[in-house]
Amino acid sequence: MTVKSVCVFCGSRPGNQAIFMEEATDVGLMLASHGWRLVYGAGDVGLMGATARAAQKAGADTFGVIPQHLMDREAGKSDLTELHVTQTMHERKEMMFKSSDAIVVLPGGAGSLDEFFEVLTWRQLGLHAKPIFLLNTEEYWQPLLTMIGHVIANGFADASILDFVQVVGNVQELSAALRKALS
């Protein structure tokens, strides 16, 4: 049996609400409880670190990918099951994507938005069929969803783009959606 891998894109900062770190921790625990491998950006800071530490503590395999220039800035974790150091951000995203069966996006900043839009664009272009989930903690992604609606309303994307992203409100919903998608 092949272990399923879930790529988690999320912030390298903790955010300003405790719930962000709590849910990142819960995502790590949830992945481990299903025996899934965490694929993530290899940092030990912010939501990234919280997710990885929880997954590790609960016994999950962890696969981290980080560009050399971020090893210090994001406190690259060297105690992962697998650590890959790349030269560029693009190589990081590509390796994370190729090493996963599903993508989950937690709250984050510009980097998380970049990662989300890259995998969404690849899906729109028919380059993959992997499920993409937005964990909408405290309605964090609502402005993004409004913007996507705006893009559709103005004729720059087909409404079918919404079919490529599943929005979930909490970790329990995410767990159920991932179980269904990965079965």
N, C-alpha and C positions, 0 to 999 in steps of 0.2 A: 504494500500500500504506500503510495506516494504522499508525503506530508504536504498539505496545502500551505501556501505562503501568502500573507497579506501585507501589502505595502501600505505603510502609514506615512502620509505627508502631514506635517504639523509644525507649529512654531518652535523656534529655538529660544523663545522667551516664554515666561509663564503666563503672560497676560495679566490683566488687572482684576480678575474675578477668580476666587478660589475654585469654583466649579470647573474651570478649564483644566487645572492640574488634577483635580479629582477624577474627571472623566478620562483624561489621558492615562492615569494610573489604572482606572477600571478597564480601559481598552486593552492595556497590556495583560492584565489578569484574565480578561475574557479570551484573548487569543490563546493564552497558555491553557485555559480550561478546556479548549477544544482541540488542543494538540497542534495548533497551527504555528508556523514560524513567522516571526516578525521580521519584515524587511523595512528598513528605515534609514535615515540619513546619518547614523552612527554618532550623533552628538550625545553628550551627557548633560545638556542644558535644556531648560524650558520644558515644553510638552514632550519633545523628543526624548529627553533624559527620563522623564517620569514614566513614559510608556515603556521604554526599554528596561529600566530598573524593575518595574513591576512584572514584566514578562519574564525576565531572567529569574527573579525571586520565586516565581511560580513554576519555573522549570521549562519555559519555552526556549526553543532555539532562536537565536537572534542573528540576523544577517545585516550588517551595517555597511554603508557605502558613503565615503566622504572624500572630497577633493583635498589634496595635500595642503592647499592654502587655508583650509578651514580647521585643520587639526587642532590648533591652539584656540582659535576663536570659539569653536563649538565644543571644546573639550572632548575630542574624539575618544570614544570608549575602546579601550584595547582588550577588554575582557569579554568580548562578544564571541558567540560560537564561530562566526566568520566576520572578518573585517577586511574590506577592500578599499584601498586608497587609490583614487583616480587623479588624473591631471586636471580635468575640467568639470564644471557643473553639469554640462550636457552629458558627459560620460556617466556621472553620478545618477542622473535621472534615468538614463537609458538602462543602466545596470539594475537599478531598483525596479523599474518597470518590467524588464525581461525576467527578473527573478521572482515575480509574484503572479498570483492567480486572481487577485482582486486588489482594488485600490480604495483606501479610506482616507478622507481628508478631514482632519480635525482643525479647529481654529488655528490661524497662523497669519503671517504677514505676506509681504511681497513674494518671498520664496515659495510659500505654500500656494499662493495664487498662480505663480508661474508653473508650478508642478501640476496643479489642477488643470489649467488651460492646455498644457501640453498633452496630457493624457486624454482630455476631452477632444481636442483637435484631432489627435490620432484616431480616436474612436469615430468621430464624424467623417473622417476620410476613409474609413473602412480598414484601417491598419491593424485593428484588434477588436475583440468583442468582450474584453474583460469588464466585469461590473465595476462601476465607480460609485462610491458612497460619500455623501457629505454628512458629517455628524454636526447637526445644527444646534449645538449647545447654546442654550439661552438665546435662540434665534440669531446666533452670530452670523450665519450665512445669508440672512434675509436680504440685505442690500445686494449681495451678489446675485441672488435669484431674481430680484427686481431688475437688475442690470441685464441679465440674460433675457428676461421678458421684454425689456426695452429693445434689445438687439433684434429679437424676433419680430416685434411690433413694427420696427422700422425696416424690415425686409433684408436684414443682413445675415439671417440664419433661418432655417426652417424650424417650425415648432417641434419637429422630430428630435431636435438636439436635446430636448428635455427628457426623452426616453432613455438617454445614455447615462443619466445621473439619478440615483435614488437618494432622496433626502430622508434622514432618520433623525428623530428628536432626542434619543438617548442611547446609552450603551446597550440596554436590553433590546431595543428595536434593531440596533446594528447587529447584535449577535444573531437574532432571528433571521435577518435579511442575509447575512453572510452564510449562515447554515444552509439556507435555501439556495443561494447562488453557488455554493461550493459543493453541493451534494451531487 
